[in-house]
């Protein structure tokens, strides 16, 4: 069933929604500032932690570089002595024996001297005498090439002791740079304990500190150094980032390949030894304070947002209440105006009845008395004349009553189409006033509820009356216009017109029409210009104007009306 949508006068939604604009803007600024401060604080926490890690990495670098320099110097002195180089030609003008090296570096487990064929010719451990190391990395590296600084650190490998061993070695070369053999010192992870324990002690409870070679092998890793020695981290993003940066110290954040923990890393190279040190701290520990502050700020902001939204919601409800009260007041005013209109119509009806019927009825009373007197004392001819006068008075009275009745409620509104009623009244108005009235409607079968049709008829009636009394119009045009889902009833004239900003003092009729339009939910509009004319329009919304019964010329079809 087709519904005619009749708009209700309400406070515009833009007015109701405007109360949210300022709080939303302020809350957006607060949220943006909170996010910015949180970001800045996080960066500050990371920067502070990086600075601490870098300080401990420098300590480790200094300690390890000194340790490696000491062992390199000791092994080179042994190699120089083995090669027969004069003592005065040595850097420190001294030579060392294997026993002296062991005494100075007790962490060394074994020291051997290999000949040019890779056989152990001298060793502090008798079982290693004659050991063939010709295929070991620490031997082949010196045999096959001349190593800068003549100091090599091997990759971790399984030793005869059953654990991982790392070998420091230097080549034995004579004054003609001929390869004579290798001096090698073997150590395990405990060799680095003294240095790394100092780093850990000064750096606090750090989760990871490690020493690695250029291939990414762990030479030492704490905690659990024995477990991780020999573990290769070469494919980790942090190590690759360190290699690609080609800088002595590199920062990074990533997940460890060894245990899957996300950490903050500092990788630092140790001199020109090829080794590096990595010091890391779990990211969660670094950001623990930041997370607490973020949670606290988030709670504060959430409470502020909740309180603001609650207050705005209350203001919004209050605005809706005010809007509802304004609507009620307006409806009450419309109802009051309608009551006044009804009283005015009753007064007009009383005046019309009095002016049109009272003289005739009084004359009828006189005629009846004359008739009574004529039947007793006068002739039949006089009685007939009195009866003729009485009949004429009765006809005139009946016609007056019908006219008054038609003006107040045309019977065609109940018996026929609404537009036929309008056309009939327009013709009657034309005969009575001499003003040409043109009624134009393409779809005359439009039917509305009786209360709406009645009020529309009253608006047309009031508009035509105004034209006759005030506009001095020569012609009036009544149209029904359908545009999409909107139907308009338009009444225009070519009368004197007026300035809408300054309506005439006798503009009670205009207010009456507006009240009637608002009462039935229509939209009332007025356009006028002095010397041009006036146009009044009442608009209605149709939900489904296409292919509906009301446009098929069925005068019996009725429409459900829904206000909004």
C-alpha positions in Angstrom: 0.0 0.0 0.0 1.3 3.4 -1.0 2.1 5.8 1.9 2.2 9.6 1.7 5.0 10.8 3.9 4.0 14.0 5.6 7.0 15.8 7.4 6.7 16.7 11.0 8.2 19.9 12.2 11.2 19.0 14.4 14.4 20.6 15.5 17.0 20.1 12.7 19.3 17.2 13.3 22.3 19.5 12.6 21.3 21.5 15.7 21.1 18.3 17.8 24.4 17.0 16.5 26.4 20.3 16.8 26.8 19.7 20.5 29.2 16.8 19.6 31.5 18.9 17.4 33.5 20.7 20.1 33.9 17.7 22.5 34.9 15.5 19.5 37.5 18.1 18.5 38.9 18.4 22.0 38.9 14.7 22.5 40.7 14.2 19.2 43.4 16.7 20.3 43.8 14.9 23.7 44.0 11.5 22.0 46.5 12.8 19.4 48.7 14.4 22.2 48.5 11.2 24.3 49.7 9.1 21.3 52.4 11.6 20.5 53.7 11.7 24.1 53.6 7.9 24.3 55.6 7.7 21.1 58.1 10.2 22.4 58.4 8.4 25.7 58.9 5.1 24.0 61.7 6.5 21.8 63.3 8.1 24.9 63.2 4.7 26.7 64.8 3.0 23.7 67.4 5.7 23.3 68.3 5.5 27.0 68.6 1.7 26.9 70.7 1.9 23.7 73.1 4.3 25.4 73.5 1.9 28.3 74.1 -1.0 26.0 76.6 0.9 24.0 78.5 1.8 27.1 78.8 -1.8 28.1 79.7 -2.8 24.6 82.6 -0.3 24.7 83.7 -1.9 28.0 83.6 -5.4 26.5 85.4 -4.1 23.4 88.2 -2.6 25.6 88.5 -5.7 27.8 88.5 -8.2 24.9 90.8 -6.1 22.7 93.3 -6.0 25.5 93.0 -9.8 26.1 93.4 -10.6 22.5 96.3 -8.2 22.1 98.0 -9.9 25.1 97.7 -13.5 23.7 98.6 -12.4 20.2 101.8 -10.8 21.5 102.7 -13.8 23.5 102.2 -16.2 20.6 104.1 -14.0 18.2 107.0 -13.9 20.6 107.0 -17.7 20.8 106.9 -17.9 17.0 109.8 -15.4 16.7 111.9 -17.4 19.0 111.1 -20.6 17.1 112.0 -18.9 13.8 115.4 -17.8 15.2 114.7 -14.2 14.9 117.1 -12.2 17.1 115.6 -11.0 20.4 116.5 -7.4 19.6 114.4 -7.6 16.5 111.2 -8.5 18.4 108.7 -5.7 19.2 109.2 -6.0 23.0 112.9 -7.2 22.7 111.9 -10.4 24.5 111.1 -14.0 23.6 108.8 -16.4 25.5 108.6 -20.1 26.0 105.4 -22.1 26.1 105.7 -22.4 29.9 105.9 -18.6 30.2 102.7 -18.2 28.1 100.9 -20.7 30.2 101.9 -18.9 33.4 100.7 -15.6 32.1 97.5 -16.9 30.5 96.4 -19.8 32.7 93.0 -19.9 30.9 94.8 -21.4 27.9 94.2 -25.2 27.9 96.9 -26.2 25.4 99.8 -24.7 23.5 101.4 -26.5 20.6 104.0 -25.7 18.0 103.3 -27.2 14.6 106.0 -27.7 11.9 105.5 -26.8 8.3 103.9 -30.2 7.7 101.3 -29.6 10.4 102.8 -32.0 13.0 102.9 -31.1 16.7 106.6 -30.9 17.5 106.3 -29.2 20.9 103.3 -29.3 23.3 102.6 -28.7 27.0 100.4 -31.7 26.8 102.3 -34.9 26.1 99.4 -36.7 24.4 99.4 -34.0 21.7 103.0 -34.7 20.7 103.1 -35.7 17.1 99.4 -34.8 16.6 98.6 -34.2 12.9 96.9 -30.8 12.5 97.6 -30.4 8.8 93.8 -30.2 8.0 92.8 -28.0 10.8 91.6 -24.5 10.0 94.0 -22.8 12.3 96.9 -24.4 10.3 95.6 -24.2 6.7 94.7 -20.6 7.1 98.3 -19.6 7.7 99.8 -22.1 5.3 97.6 -21.1 2.4 97.9 -17.3 2.8 99.6 -14.6 4.7 97.2 -13.2 7.3 97.2 -9.5 8.1 98.5 -9.0 11.6 99.6 -12.7 11.6 96.8 -13.6 14.1 94.0 -16.0 13.4 91.0 -17.1 15.5 89.4 -20.3 14.5 85.7 -21.2 14.3 84.5 -23.4 17.3 85.1 -27.1 16.8 84.8 -30.3 18.7 88.2 -30.9 20.4 89.8 -34.0 21.8 88.5 -32.9 25.2 85.0 -33.5 24.0 83.8 -29.9 24.1 84.0 -26.9 21.8 87.4 -25.4 21.4 88.6 -22.1 19.9 92.3 -21.8 18.7 94.3 -18.7 18.6 97.3 -19.1 16.2 100.2 -17.2 14.6 102.4 -18.3 11.7 106.1 -19.0 12.2 108.0 -17.3 9.4 111.7 -16.6 9.1 113.3 -13.3 8.0 112.7 -14.3 4.4 109.0 -14.8 5.2 109.2 -18.6 4.6 106.4 -20.6 6.3 108.0 -22.8 9.0 104.9 -23.7 11.0 102.3 -22.5 13.5 102.1 -21.7 17.2 98.5 -22.5 18.4 96.8 -22.0 21.7 93.5 -23.7 22.4 90.8 -22.3 24.8 87.2 -23.0 25.5 84.3 -20.6 26.4 85.7 -20.2 29.9 88.5 -18.2 28.5 86.1 -15.3 28.0 84.4 -15.6 31.4 86.5 -13.1 33.2 85.9 -10.4 30.7 82.2 -11.0 30.1 81.5 -11.3 33.8 82.9 -7.8 34.3 80.6 -6.5 31.5 77.6 -8.2 33.1 78.4 -7.0 36.6 78.7 -3.4 35.4 75.7 -3.6 33.1 73.2 -5.2 35.4 70.9 -8.0 34.7 71.2 -8.2 30.9 69.7 -11.2 29.3 72.3 -11.8 26.6 76.0 -10.9 26.1 77.9 -12.8 23.4 81.1 -12.9 21.4 80.9 -14.0 17.8 83.1 -14.3 14.8 82.6 -13.0 11.2 80.7 -16.2 10.3 78.1 -15.6 13.1 79.4 -18.4 15.4 79.0 -17.9 19.1 82.4 -18.2 20.8 80.7 -17.2 24.1 77.1 -16.5 25.1 75.7 -15.9 28.5 73.5 -17.3 29.9 74.2 -21.0 29.3 77.6 -20.5 27.5 78.3 -24.2 27.2 74.9 -24.7 25.5 75.3 -22.0 22.9 79.1 -22.2 22.0 79.2 -23.0 18.3 75.6 -21.9 17.6 75.4 -20.0 14.4 73.3 -16.9 14.2 74.5 -15.9 10.7 70.9 -15.9 9.2 69.4 -13.7 11.9 68.1 -10.3 10.8 70.1 -8.6 13.6 73.4 -10.1 12.5 72.8 -9.4 8.8 71.9 -5.8 9.7 75.3 -5.6 11.5 77.2 -7.0 8.6 75.5 -4.8 6.0 75.9 -1.6 8.1 79.7 -1.9 7.9 79.9 0.3 11.0 81.8 -0.5 14.3 78.6 -0.3 16.4 75.0 -1.1 15.2 71.6 -0.9 16.9 68.7 -3.3 16.1 65.6 -4.8 17.5 64.7 -8.4 16.7 63.8 -11.9 17.8 66.7 -14.1 18.7 67.2 -17.3 16.7 68.5 -19.0 19.7 65.5 -18.7 22.1 62.8 -16.7 20.2 62.9 -13.7 22.6 62.6 -10.2 21.2 65.5 -8.1 22.3 67.2 -4.7 22.0 70.6 -5.4 20.5 74.0 -3.6 20.2 76.6 -5.3 18.0 80.1 -3.9 18.2 83.3 -5.0 16.4 86.4 -5.7 18.6 89.2 -3.8 17.0 90.5 -5.4 13.8 90.3 -9.0 15.2 87.2 -9.9 13.2 85.3 -10.7 16.4 82.3 -8.8 17.7 80.4 -8.5 20.9 76.6 -8.4 21.1 74.8 -7.1 24.2 71.0 -7.4 24.4 68.2 -6.7 26.8 64.6 -8.1 26.4 62.4 -5.4 24.8 59.6 -6.1 27.3 62.0 -5.3 30.2 63.2 -2.1 28.4 59.6 -0.9 27.9 58.1 -2.2 31.2 58.0 1.3 32.7 56.7 2.7 29.4 53.9 0.2 29.4 52.9 1.1 32.9 52.9 4.8 32.1 51.0 4.1 28.9 48.4 2.0 30.7 48.0 4.8 33.3 47.6 7.5 30.7 45.2 5.3 28.7 43.1 4.8 31.8 43.1 8.6 32.5 42.2 9.4 28.9 39.5 6.7 28.9 38.0 8.2 32.0 38.2 11.7 30.6 36.6 10.5 27.4 33.9 8.6 29.3 33.1 11.6 31.5 33.1 13.9 28.5 30.9 11.6 26.4 28.5 11.2 29.4 28.2 15.0 29.9 27.8 15.5 26.1 25.2 12.7 26.1 23.3 14.4 28.9 23.5 17.8 27.1 22.3 16.0 23.9 19.4 14.5 25.8 18.6 17.9 27.3 18.6 19.4 23.8 16.3 16.7 22.6 14.0 17.3 25.6 14.0 21.0 24.7 13.3 20.2 21.1 10.4 17.9 22.2 9.1 20.7 24.4 9.3 23.2 21.6 7.5 20.7 19.4 4.8 20.3 22.0 4.5 24.0 22.4 4.2 24.4 18.7 1.6 21.7 18.4 -0.3 23.3 21.3 -0.1 26.6 19.5 -1.4 25.0 16.3 -4.2 23.4 18.3 -5.0 26.7 19.9 -5.0 28.4 16.6 -7.3 25.7 15.1 -9.7 26.2 18.0 -9.7 29.9 17.3 -10.3 29.2 13.6 -13.2 26.9 14.5 -14.6 29.7 16.8 -14.2 32.2 14.0 -15.9 29.8 11.6 -18.8 29.3 14.1 -19.1 33.1 14.4 -19.1 33.5 10.7 -21.7 30.7 10.4 -23.9 32.4 12.9 -23.6 35.7 11.0 -24.3 34.0 7.7 -27.3 32.2 9.1 -28.5 35.4 10.8 -28.0 37.6 7.7 -29.3 35.2 5.1 -32.1 33.3 6.9 -33.4 35.6 9.6 -34.9 38.2 7.3 -36.5 35.5 5.2 -37.9 33.7 8.2 -39.3 37.0 9.6 -40.9 37.7 6.3 -42.3 34.2 6.2 -43.8 34.8 9.6 -45.5 38.0 8.4 -46.7 36.2 5.3 -48.2 33.4 7.3 -50.1 36.0 9.4 -51.3 37.8 6.2 -52.3 34.4 4.8 -54.3 33.6 7.9 -55.9 37.0 7.8 -56.6 36.7 4.0 -58.3 33.4 4.5 -60.8 35.0 6.8 -61.3 38.5 5.5 -59.6 38.8 2.1 -60.1 37.2 -1.3 -58.6 34.1 -2.6 -56.5 36.1 -5.1 -54.7 37.9 -2.2 -54.1 34.6 -0.4 -52.5 33.1 -3.5 -50.2 36.1 -3.8 -49.1 35.7 -0.2 -48.4 32.1 -0.8 -46.3 32.9 -3.8 -44.2 35.3 -1.8 -43.8 32.7 1.0 -42.7 30.1 -1.6 -40.1 32.5 -3.0 -38.8 33.2 0.5 -38.6 29.5 1.3 -36.6 28.8 -2.0 -34.3 31.7 -1.2 -33.8 30.4 2.4 -33.1 26.9 1.3 -30.6 28.1 -1.3 -28.9 30.2 1.3 -28.6 27.3 3.7 -27.2 25.0 1.0 -24.7 27.7 0.0 -23.6 28.1 3.6 -23.4 24.3 4.1 -21.4 23.8 0.9 -18.9 26.5 2.0 -18.4 24.9 5.4 -18.3 21.3 4.2 -18.9 20.5 0.5 -20.8 17.3 0.1 -18.6 16.4 -2.9 -15.7 15.7 -0.4 -17.7 12.7 0.8 -19.3 11.7 -2.5 -16.6 12.3 -5.1 -13.0 13.0 -5.9 -11.1 15.7 -4.0 -10.1 17.5 -7.2 -13.6 17.5 -8.6 -14.6 19.3 -5.3 -11.9 21.9 -5.9 -13.0 22.4 -9.5 -16.6 22.7 -8.5 -15.8 25.3 -5.8 -13.6 27.2 -8.3 -16.5 27.5 -10.8 -18.8 28.6 -8.0 -16.2 31.2 -6.9 -15.9 32.4 -10.5 -19.6 32.9 -10.8 -19.8 34.7 -7.5 -16.8 37.0 -7.9 -16.1 37.2 -11.6 -12.4 36.2 -11.1 -11.2 33.6 -13.6 -10.0 30.4 -11.8 -8.1 27.6 -13.6 -7.8 24.3 -11.9 -5.2 22.0 -13.4 -4.4 18.4 -12.2 -2.9 15.6 -14.3 -3.8 12.8 -11.8 -7.2 13.7 -10.4 -7.6 10.4 -8.5 -5.4 11.3 -5.6 -7.3 10.6 -2.4 -6.2 11.5 1.1 -7.7 11.0 4.5 -10.8 13.1 5.1 -9.1 15.4 7.7 -6.4 16.2 5.2 -8.7 16.8 2.3 -10.9 19.0 4.5 -8.0 21.2 5.6 -6.6 21.4 2.1 -10.1 22.5 0.9 -10.1 25.1 3.7 -6.7 26.4 2.5 -7.9 26.7 -1.1 -11.1 28.4 0.2 -9.1 30.8 2.3 -6.6 31.6 -0.5 -9.4 32.3 -2.9 -11.2 34.5 -0.4 -7.9 36.5 0.2 -7.6 36.9 -3.6 -11.1 38.3 -3.8 -10.8 40.6 -0.7 -7.2 41.9 -0.8 -5.2 40.9 -4.0 -7.5 42.5 -6.6 -6.5 39.6 -8.8 -7.9 39.0 -12.3 -7.0 35.3 -12.5 -6.1 32.5 -10.1 -4.3 29.2 -11.0 -4.7 26.1 -8.9 -2.3 23.2 -9.7 -1.4 19.8 -8.4 2.3 19.1 -9.3 4.0 15.8 -8.9 7.8 15.8 -8.9 9.3 12.4 -8.1 7.9 11.4 -4.7 6.7 14.9 -3.9 3.2 16.2 -4.5 2.5 20.0 -4.3 -0.8 21.9 -4.2 0.0 25.3 -5.6 -2.3 28.4 -5.6 -1.0 31.4 -7.5 -2.6 34.7 -8.6 -1.7 37.8 -10.5 -2.9 40.2 -7.9 -1.2 43.1 -6.1 1.2 40.9 -4.0 3.2 42.1 -1.0 6.6 42.0 0.6 6.8 38.6 2.5 9.2 40.2 5.0 6.5 42.7 5.9 3.1 41.0 5.5 -0.1 43.1 5.7 -1.6 43.6 9.1 -4.7 41.8 7.9 -2.6 38.7 7.3 -4.7 36.5 9.6 -5.7 34.3 6.6 -2.1 33.5 5.8 -1.4 32.4 9.4 -4.6 30.3 9.3 -3.4 28.5 6.1 0.0 27.9 7.6 -1.5 26.5 10.8 -3.8 24.2 8.8 -0.8 23.0 6.7 1.3 22.3 9.8 -1.6 20.6 11.6 -1.9 17.9 8.8 1.9 17.6 8.5 2.4 19.5 5.3 5.1 22.0 4.4 3.7 25.5 3.8 5.6 28.0 1.7 4.8 31.5 0.4 6.2 33.5 -2.4 5.0 37.0 -3.2 6.2 40.2 -4.8 4.5 43.6 -4.9 2.8 44.2 -8.2 3.5 40.6 -9.5 1.3 38.3 -7.4 1.4 35.6 -4.7 2.0 31.9 -4.7 1.1 29.5 -1.9 2.3 25.9 -1.9 1.5 22.9 0.3 4.0 20.0 -0.2 3.6 16.3 0.6 6.1 13.4 0.4 5.1 10.1 -1.4 7.1 7.0 -0.6 6.3 5.2 -3.8 4.9 7.5 -6.5 5.6 5.2 -9.5 3.0 2.7 -10.7 0.7 3.3 -7.8 -3.1 3.0 -7.8 -3.5 6.7 -7.1 -2.1 7.5 -10.6 -4.4 5.0 -12.4 -7.5 7.1 -12.1 -9.2 5.0 -9.4 -11.2 7.4 -7.3 -11.9 4.7 -4.7 -8.2 4.1 -3.8 -7.2 5.5 -0.4 -3.7 6.2 0.9 -2.2 5.5 4.3 -0.6 8.6 5.7 2.5 8.5 7.9 3.9 11.5 9.5 7.6 11.9 10.1 
